[in-house]
Amino acid sequence: MAHQQTASEVHGDTRTAPVLLVADPDESIVQELATALEREGVTVAGVGDGAQALLQAGALRPDVVLVSATLPVISAVEFVRAVRLTRAVPVLLGVGEGHAEQAVQALAAGAAACVARPYRVLELLPFVQAASPESRTLLRVGEVELDVRAYQVRVSGRAVHLPLREFELLHYLMRNADRTVTREQIMRHVWNATDATSTNTIAVHVKRLRARLGDEDDQLIQTVRGVGYRLVTP
């Protein structure tokens, strides 16, 4: 589809915005929805069938998936069942007249809600914003738990004190779990700086953060040589 985005595009500078994957065979509907939602700060990726939707749900790790009840190749209900086996991402079903049976089956399979198709931005926004990485106050990756409001971190239930900058670095990495973030992106979003020559500062903070989290073999926070870092979900 013309508006389909690649994983690198979604995981680039827009990665802290909520990401919506739209699976709908009508490209004009996807284009119109994408244009409207991107004005609201939502990153939209579009695919045309259920097989592509399954592939991109894994590659893009979207915050919300919207699938049409008319999805070809792999049906919307089959998609919901399949994605539920591997991810907890909210799935919305786009329904029109005559889709009552698909709606019942999709909800029974684990869909979060049904929305009217053609889609309305005001109906979709609350779902997308609620799932936005920046809206979450309690994050968990493996044994690491971070409470944004309380500025607390626990590892396997044990409280770990982090200086503010290390807390912000961990928060940023956890919001982007399983996504590679560059040193330049970290400098911008954690240090509010653009001087790439200062990225050695990041290495020092990552080393300290690993030590405090007990990440002795660098399996939680991995270095992507020549690029940056990735916090990996066990």
N, C-alpha and C positions, 0 to 999 in steps of 0.2 A: 504494500500500500504506500501511497505517496508520502504519508506522514509518519511512517514507521521510523523510530529512532533506534540507533545502535546502543549497545550496553555502554560503550565508552562515552557517548553523548549524554546519556542519562546519568552516568556516574561521574560526570565532569563537574563543572562549576555549579550545576543546578542540583547536585545530589542532596543538598540539605532541604530542598523544596520537596513537598509531597509528590510522589510519582504514581500516576494512574495509568494502568495498562487497559486499553480498550480493545475488545475483540468483537468486531462487528463486520458483517460482509458488505455493508453499505459504506463505501469510502467517503461519500459526501457527508454522511452523518458524523463520521469520525473527524473529518477535517473541520467541520463547523464546531463540533464540541471542543476540539483541541484549541482552536483559535480563541474561543470564549474562555476556556479554563486557564490558558496560559496568561491571559490578562489578569487572572486572579493569583498568579504565582504558582500554578500547578504544572508540573512537567508531564506531558501526555505522550504515550507511545501507542501506536495503533497497529493491529494485525487483523487479517481477514477471516481466519478460521480457527477452529479449536486446537489443531495440531500446532500451529504457530503460537497460539496463546500459551500452551503448556511449555513450549520451548522458551518463550520470552519471560514467563513467570519465574523460571529458574534463573535465566541469564540476567534479567533486570532487577529482580527482587523488588517489585513494586510495592507500594504501601497499600494500594487498593486495586482490585481488578474488576472491571465492568464487562460483562459478557452478554451478548444478545441471545434471546431465546431462539433466534433463527440461526444460530451458529452452525456452519457446515463442517464437514470432515469428522470432527469430534464434537458431539452435541454439548450444549451448555451444562446439562445435568451430568454427563460423563466427565466434563472438565472439572466441575465442582468436586465430584468424588475423587478424581485423580489428584487434584492439587491439595485436597485435604490430607492426603497421605504423607505429604512432605512439608507443607507450610501452613502457617496459621493466618495467612493473609485474608482480609475480608474480601468476599466475592459478592458483587451486586449483580442481579439479573435484570436485564432490560426487557420489559414485556409490553405487548400491545394487546389488542383484542384477539381472543382465541388462544391465548397462551396460559390459561388458568392451570392446565394440567402440568405444563413445564414448571410453572411457578411453585406448585405444591411439591413436585419431585425435587426441585433444586433446593428449596428451603429444608426439606427433609434430609437432603444430602449434605447440608452444612452451609448453604448460601446465607449471607448476612441479612439481605433484604432484597425486595423487588422495587424497581423504579420504572417510571413510565418511559417508553420509547415511542417517538423521538424524545431524546433526553433534554432535561431542563437543568441548566447550570445551578439554579438556586436549590434544586432538590439534591443534586450531587455534592455540592460543596461541603455540607456538614459532615458527610461520610468521609470525604477526602481529608478535610482539615482535622478531624478527630484522629485519623490514622497517621498524620504527619509526624515525622521523627521529632520535630521541635516541640510538638504538643505533649509528648510523653514525659511524665515526671518520674517514672520508675522504669529503669532499663535493666535488662538481664541478658548476659551473654555467658553461657556456661555457669560457672560457680561465682561469677562476678555480678554484683548487684549495685546499681548506682541510683541514689535518690537525689534528683535534681533540686527539689525544694529544700530538703534538709541538708544538702551538701554532705551526704554520707555515702561511704563505699563499704561494702562487705564482700569478703571472699570466703566462700564456704561457711557463711554465717558469722565470720569473724570480722569485727570492725577494723578498717584500715584507714589511718589518717593520711590524707594527701594534701600537700600545699595547694593553694588555689590554682596555680598554673597547671599542675599535674592533673588536678581534678578536671579542669576544662579540656585538657588534652584527651583524657580518658573518655569524657563525655562525647567529644567530637568523634573519636574512633568508634565508640559504641553506637552512636547514631548512624555511622556508616559501616557497621559490621559486615564483614565479608566483601567489602569494596576497597580497592586500593586508592589511597589518597596521596597526592604528591606532597613533597616538602613545601612547595610554594603555596599550595592550598591550605596546609596546616598553618603556615606563617600568617596567611590572610585571616583565617577564621578563628585561630586561637590567640595569636599575638597581635592581630590587626595591623600587620606589617606587610610590606611588599618587597623588602630587601632580601633577595634570595641568598645573598652572601652570609646571612645570619642563620642559615638553616642548620649549622653545626649545633646551635642552641637546642634544636629539636632532638638531635641524637643524644645529648646529655639528659634531657628530660625523659626521653623514652627509656634510657638505661635505668634511671632512678625509678620510673614507674614500673618497669618490669620487676625490679628488685622488691618493691613494696607489695606487688601483687603475687610474688612467688613464682614469676614466670622465668624460671632459671634457664630453660632450654629454648626460650624465644618462640614457643609454640602458640601462645596466645596473641602476642603482638609480633607479627612477622615483618622483617625488613624486605622490601621489594627493591633489590639492588638497582641503583641508578634512578629510582622513581620516588619511593616514599615508603609508606607503611600500610599494613592491613591487619585489623583485629579479626581473628578467625573464630567463628562459632564451632565449638567442639562437635 
